[in-house]
Amino acid sequence: MIKKLSASIREFKKDTLLSPLFIMAEVLLEVSIPLIMADLVDRGVEAGNMDHILNRGFLLVLLALLSLFFGVLAANAAARASAGFAKNLRQDLFHNIQAFSFSNLDKYSSSSLITRITTDVTNVQQAFMMLIRMGARSPAMLVFAMIMAFQINGRLALIYLAVLPFLAGGLIFIMRNALPIFEKVFQTYDVLNRVVQENLRGIRVVKSFVREDHEIQKFSDTSETLYRYFVKAEHFLAGTMPLMQASVYSCMLLISWVGAKLILSSEMSTGQLMSMITYTMQILMSLMMLSMVLVMSTISRAPAVRITEVLDEKPSITQKENAVAQVRDGSVRFRNVSFSYTGDASSLCLWPMDLTIESGQTIGIIGGTGSGKSSLVQLIPRLYDVTDGAVLVGGTDVRDIDLKTLRVNVAMVLQRNTLFSGTVEENLRWGNPDATAEDLARACELAQADGFIRRFEHGYDTRLEQGGTNVSGGQRQRLCIARALLKKPKILILDDSTSAVDTQTEARIKEALRNEMPDTTKLIIAQRISSIQDADRILVLDNGRISGFGTHDELLVQNTVYREVYESQTKGGDFDVSA
Amino acid sequence: MSQPNRPGPRHNPAAQGRIRLDKDSFQTLKRVLGYVGGSYRARFVIALLCIAFSALVSVASAMFLRVLIDDYITPLLLVNEPDLGNMANTIGKMGLLYAAGTVSALIYQFNMVTISHGVLKTIRNRMFSAMQHLPLHYFDTHAHGDVMSHYTNDTDAMRQMLSQSIPHVFSSLLTILFVLAAMIVLSPLLTALVLGMVVVIYQVTARIGGKAAEHFKRRQKVLGEVNGFVEEMINGQKVIQVFSREKAVMQSFHNLNHELFEQTARANRYGIVLMPILGNLGNLQYVLIAVVGGMLAMGDSPALTLGGLASFLTLSKNFSNPVSQISQQINSVVMALAGARRVFSLMDEAPEEDRGYVSLVQAAHRAGQLTESEGPDHLWAWKQVDEEGNVRLTELAGDIRLNGVDFAYETGKPVLHGIDLYARPGQKIAFVGSTGAGKTTITNLINRFYDIQQGEILFDGIPVQDIRKPDLRRSLGMVLQDTSLFSGTIMENIRYGRPDATDAEVIRAAKLANAHGFISRLPRGYETEISGTESELSQGQCQLISIARCAIADPPVMILDEATSSIDTRTERLIQKGMDRLMEGRTVFVIAHRLSTVRNARAILVLEEGKIIERGDHDDLIAQKGKYYQLYNGVLSPTPHPESS
C-alpha cells in the first residue's frame, strides 16, 4: 500500500526528502541551545564574565535565527510536497477511473469513487504532511535531546530511562484500550446518522403513522449508546495529560535531588542542571507528539486503503494492437454469446444465443426486469465483454475494432443518462465536437428537441445545471437522443430512452428516425409494446434467453410471453397521464 | 447503484472570511452553558477548581527551581559537609504538591468528558425530538444534507468546544495570570522583555494568520470546483465512455487539479510556517532572557539570583504557550458557536400546531346508543367534549368533504383554488391531471401535512383542524410512491403500521398486499434485514412492503399514489392486485396512473392548474370529450412536457 501510494510522489521527491532534513537541522539547533545556555550560566554568570555572556549570547541568537530559517524552509518544502503528492494522487485516481470499463465501475458506487478522490485524498494529504514533519521532528528531538543529556551527565540522564518505560507503557495502555472503543463510536455514529437520514426521507411515513415517539425513542437509544462509548473511550484518553504531567514532575524531582547532590560533589554545574530540566521537557514533549503521530496514522489508514483499492483496479477492457479502424455497416451478429457480469459461467445473465440483425433494420426489444435487455445491447458497443462467444459489428468481432471507432459508430442512449453542466450546445457537441450549427439543429429536429430549445430564452446557449436538472425529464431524454444522433452512427441503441416522453412525441421521434436515417440499424428497448409494435422485428427476452424473434403479428400468434404482456398492457395497462 | 446523496453546502468558516465574537455569540454561549449548568453544575464547578489548582501547581513547579538553587544548592556549595535533610524535606513536599496537581488534572479531564458528552446527548436528543414535531414545510424546504450537518459537523464542533476549548481557555487565562504575577515578583525588567516579545508574536501571528485565511479561502473555492467536477464526471462516467470523451475530460481535470495544487501549496505554506516561526520566536525569547537575565544575575548583590533566572526561564516558556493556545481556541469556539446557533435555530423552529380537541376512541353500540368502551366488538368513534363537559360520540365512518378550499405553499403563489369535493364512506375518488396540477397537494391537506388558507375540510362532519393530529392521521392511511422503509427486518417494517400487531397479523397483511410470496422466498424470510437508504430489494418489492404496512394499520380512509416508475410487468400486476384489495371497503383518494383504477373509481376529478376542470365517472368523462378524453387517448399537447415524477 505504502509503495503504491508513494509512487504518486514523483516530481516532489526532492521536497519530500528536504522537509525532514531541514526539520532535523532545525531540531539540532534547537537542542544545542540549552547546552550553550549552561555554558553561559556557568562560565559567564557564575564566573562574573560579562564578555563570555555577550559572546555566548550572540551565538545563541544566531542559533535561534538559523533554526528559524530552517524551520521556514522545512515548512515550505512540506507544503509543496504534500500539495503535490495530493495532486498526483488525485490525478492517478482520476486517470485510472477514466480507463475503467463498465464492469470496473459497477464494483464501486459512484459516490464511493467521489469520496475517494475528494475526502480520502485530502485526509491522506494531511497524514502525509504530518508524517514528513512531525514524523521527522519527534524522533529527531527525542534522540538529539537524549544524546545531549547523556553528554552533560550520563548518570543523571539515566533517570529518563527509568521514567520513559512508565510513560510509554501508560500511553500504550491508553491507546490499546481507547482505539477499539473508538471503532465502536464510529459505528454508532453511522447508525445515528442513518436514523436521521431515514427520518428526513421518510418523514411523511412517520407522521402519517403517528410514529414520532417511536422514532424519538429509537434516536435517543442510539444517542445513549453513542454517549456511553464516547465517554468510555475518552475517559481512557483523559489519562494522557495527567500521565504526561506525572512523568514530567517525577523527572523534575529526581533530577533536582540527584542533580543537587552531583553539584554539591562538584560533578555537575548549576547551568547544566538548568539545561537538563529543559531537555526533560523536550524529551517528554516529543514522546507525546510521537504517540499523536501514531494515532493519526492509524486513523488515516482507512482512506489510504480505499485509495489503493482504486489504484490497484485493472481496467477489464483494453484495446487490441492493430485494431480495425472502421466499421463496415450496421449489421450485428451474436455468435453463441453468453454473458455474466461477474465473468462466471455459473451465474449467466445471458444464456448462449445466436442472433443476426441486418444493417438498417429497426429491432424492438421487450422483456421483464432482469430478462437481460440492457445486458444484451451493452455488448454491442463493447461496454462489457462477452463471457463466451463473439459479437460482430459490420462483420468484425468488436474486440478487434478500435474502441473509439466502435463507440462512434454504435451510439447508445443509456437508461440512466446524464447531461453535464454547460450550455445545450456544449452538451450536444459531445456527440461530435466538429458539428456545424446545421448539424446540431438537424439532430435536434429529429429528436424533437429543436422546438423546445428554441423556445428557451437563450436557445442553444441555455445553461444546463449539473445532471440537466433544470429541464424536464422528457426534455432531458430528447437532448440525450440528439446528442447520440450527432455521431451519425451506423447503429443506434435506445435503452428505454423515451419513458418520460409523451406518446405522441415518441411516435414522432420514431417516425423521424425511420424516414431520415434509413441506413442506421436501430435497436429500441421499451416497456410498452405500443412503442415498438411496428418495428421490423421484435426480440422477446425472458430470463436471459431469447423467447421469440419476429414481427408483432407473428409473435402474437407464436409467443406466449409476448401475448401475455400485450394483453396485460392493453386491458389493465397504463393510463399514463403523467408520462 | 443508488443515486449518490449530494452533500449539502459545508459550513466552512475559512470560506466565510474572518470570524468574530459578537453579542449573538455570547448569547449562544450562555445558552450552551445553560445546558452545562442544568445537570452538571457541581461537576463543572469541581472541574474548574481542579483546572485552577493544576495551573497553580505548574507555576509553583517553576518557582521550585529558585528555591532549590538559591536556598539549597548555592548556600550548600559553600559548606564543607552539607546536610541534605532540609532539601530532601522540600523535595518531598514538592512531590506531594505534584501528586495533588496530577490528581486534580485527572479529575478535571474525567469530569469534562462526562459533562461534554452528556450535554451533547441532551442537545442531540432535544434537536431530534424538536425535528420530529416540525411541520412538513420544514422538511420540504430544507436540504437534507444541511439538516444532517447539524447532527454531524455542528454537534462535533460543540463537543470540541465543551471538552477542549473552554477548559483550555480557562486554564490558559489562569496560567497567564499566575505566571505574570510570578514573573513580576522575580524580575519586572525581564517581564517587560517578555511582554515586548508577546507583542511581536501577536503581530506576526495576526499577519501570517490573516494571509493564511485569505489563501485558504481561495483554496477552498478551487477545492469546491474540483470536487464538483469530480462528482459530475464520476456520476456521468458511463456516458463519458459511451462518447469516448476520456481524453477531453482528463485534460479539464488536469487543469483544475493543477490550479488546486498551486493554491494548496500556497495556503499550506502560510498555514504551516506559523508553527516553526512561533516555536523559534519562543527560542529567541528564551535566549534573550538568558542573556539579559545572566547580566542581571552578575555581581555581588544581583537584581536577580541564579535560581530566579532558572525559574524565570521556565516560566517564560509557560507564558507563550497559553497565549498562542488562547488565540487558537478562540477560533474553534467561534466556529462551534456558529454551529450551536444553527442547532438552536432548528430547535427554535415553531413546531407543528395542533389545536385539535376531538379524539379517537373505541366505542360500541349499547342499548341503541354509542358509548365509549373497549372490547372485541369495538368500533372507532370521534369524541367531542364541549365546554359544559357534555360528551358527544360520532362513529368514524370515513366521510370526507372539501368546501371551497384554497391553498398556497408560499403566499402569493396559489396552488389550489376553490376545490369542492366529497367522498362518502367506502367511495373511491381518483385524481388525474398532469404533474403540477395539484393532485399531491390535495392529499397533503386532508391529513394536515399542510394547513389550508381558505375553505374547510370536514371528516365525518368535523373540521379537520378540530381533530387531534395524531388521531386524524391514524384514521388516514397513506401509500406513497416514495416508499421510505426503515432499517430493520421486513417484519418490523410491516409492523410499523401498528406496533402491537402479532406476527400472524403481519403475515396476514403481507398476504393481502401480495408481498408474502416474495418475502417467503427470501433466505431469511420475514427476518431479512433491510436498510432504509440503500435497499437490496427492488423498487417494486419495497412498494409491496409499504402496502402491507398500510394494510396492517387498517385505516378507514386511504390516500394512494400509484407508482409510475418502470416496474416489470409481473411485479406491477402483484402491486395492482395488492392495492385493489387494500382499497376494498374504504374511502380512497387515489392519484391514478392506471386504467383499471380510474375505471373502478366512483368519481374521477380532472385537475389542471389547481382547479377541478372535469368530474364524473369514466364513461361520463369520455362522453364529454374534454381533457380527460385527451389524456385517455394519450394525445397530449406537444408543448414542453412536465417531467414524470
Interface residues (C-beta under 8 A of the other chain):
Chain A: E26 E30 I33 M37 L40 V41 G44 V45 E46 G48 M50 I53 L54 R56 G57 L60 V61 L63 A64 L65 S67 L68 G71 V72 A74 A75 N76 A78 A79 R80 S82 A83 G84 A86 K87 R90 Q91 F94 H95 I97 Q98 A99 F100 S101 F102 L105 D106 S109 S110 S111 L113 I114 I117 T118 T122 Q125 M129 R133 Y189 L192 N193 R194 V195 V196 Q197 E198 N199 L200 R201 G202 I203 R204 V205 V206 K207 S208 F209 V210 R211 E212 H214 E215 I216 F219 S220 S223 E224 L226 Y227 F230 V231 E234 H235 L237 A238 G239 M241 P242 Q245 A246 Y249 S250 M252 L253 S256 W257 A260 K261 I263 L264 T270 L273 M274 I277 T278 M281 G368 T369 G370 P381 L383 L403 K404 R407 V408 A411 M412 L414 R416 N417 T418 F420 S421 W430 G431 G451 F452 R455 Q466 G467 S472 G473 G474 Q475 R476 R483 K487 D496 S499 A500 V501 D502 T503 Q504 T505 Q527 V565 S568 Q569 G572 G573 D574 F575 D576 V577 S578 A579
Chain B: M1 S2 P4 N5 S54 S61 F64 L65 L68 I69 Y72 I73 T74 L76 L77 P82 L84 M87 A88 I91 M94 G95 Y98 G101 T102 V103 A105 L106 Q109 F110 M112 V113 T114 H117 G118 L120 K121 R124 N125 F128 S129 M131 Q132 H133 L136 F139 H144 V147 M148 Y151 T152 S163 L223 V226 N227 G228 V230 E231 E232 M233 I234 N235 G236 Q237 K238 V239 I240 Q241 V242 F243 S244 R245 E246 V249 M250 F253 H254 N257 H258 L260 F261 T264 A265 R266 N268 R269 G271 I272 V273 M275 P276 I277 G279 N280 L281 N283 L284 Y286 V287 L288 A290 V291 G294 M295 A297 M298 G299 L306 L309 A310 L313 T314 K317 V432 G433 S434 T435 N447 F449 P470 R473 R474 L476 G477 M478 L480 D482 S484 L485 F486 S487 Y496 G497 P499 S531 G532 T533 S538 G540 S546 R549 A553 T564 S566 I567 D568 T569 R570 T571 R573 Q576 A592 H593 R594 L595 S596 T597 V598 L631 Y632 G634 V635 L636 P638 T639 P640 H641 P642 E643 S644 S645
